[in-house]
Amino acid sequence: MRLKAERQAVVDAARRMTESGLVVNTSGNVSILAGDTVVITPSSIAYDTMTAEDVCLVDLASGRALPGMLHPSSELPLHLAVYRSQKVNAIVHTHSLYATALTTVMDKLPAIHYQIADLGGSVPVLPYARFGSKELATMVAAGLDGRTAVLMKNHGATTIGPDLPRALARSITLEWIAKLYHQAALLGNPALLDDAEIAAVLAAQRDLVASRDRAIAERGSVMAPPPSSPALSPPRGGNQLPLSLGEKGAPGDPPRRPRPHDSRSTTSERQRRIRTPARPLRDAAAGKR
């Protein structure tokens, strides 16, 4: 099966959307860009029964599904428009409750929490356009310029990323921030972060990622043994025996050698010493027991 791993990844992400409460029934859609092929969820197929073979392959240039495929998602035009205009490899479109509710009463999701920096700051609500339309696809593609998330009025949300896990994580973050804003607004007038602070947060996040990647790379170079390391060759005298049951050893410790056999003490002799009661001590002075 062509692009089997990518198609399975789409299935897994679609199920995760349902588990996370981002969609109901067969709403929403997921895609990956694999070279010049868009790997996208099919239309009207339940996520819990969807298989990798059900996932559609669409030519990016022509927008046509490859022969033998099911009908692609109704939002295929949106996915094609985004891939053709943005340097991304994955798209997640959801109908999550709080984010969608917010689109009906506000023109943007404000910066109520610093994690919104990963979405590009305050998330705009795009004007309403019918699902699957060229108008909607054009607006979403333009709205994602310089950001990783947009909201669609009376519709839902779309997030993008360099890979599917990142795009999906951003959808989850977007819904969480929308819910946070809703809860805070019930209590009063939420305090918001300004653009300067969001920019500073984004710079700090980038520095943190760079530092983390360096640490991972350095740890990998330290942990990897050199080619001539004794750990790669068996010890002299043959392989050591594994720990026997009941013997303890710390993780990574070499196996303990078996205890040497005492030829002077047989099993029967040891049993006799244990079972034969000791002779009573004699009183040297009185000669009495």
PyMOL commands that set and color helices and strands:
alter all, ss='L'
color gray80, all
select helices_A, chain A and resi 4-19+52-54+76-85+97-103+114-119+134-143+164-187+195-223+230-232+267-275
alter helices_A, ss='H'
color red, helices_A
select strands_A, chain A and resi 29-34+37-40+56-59+90-94+108-109+123-126+149-152+156-161
alter strands_A, ss='S'
color yellow, strands_A
deselect
rebuild
show_as cartoon
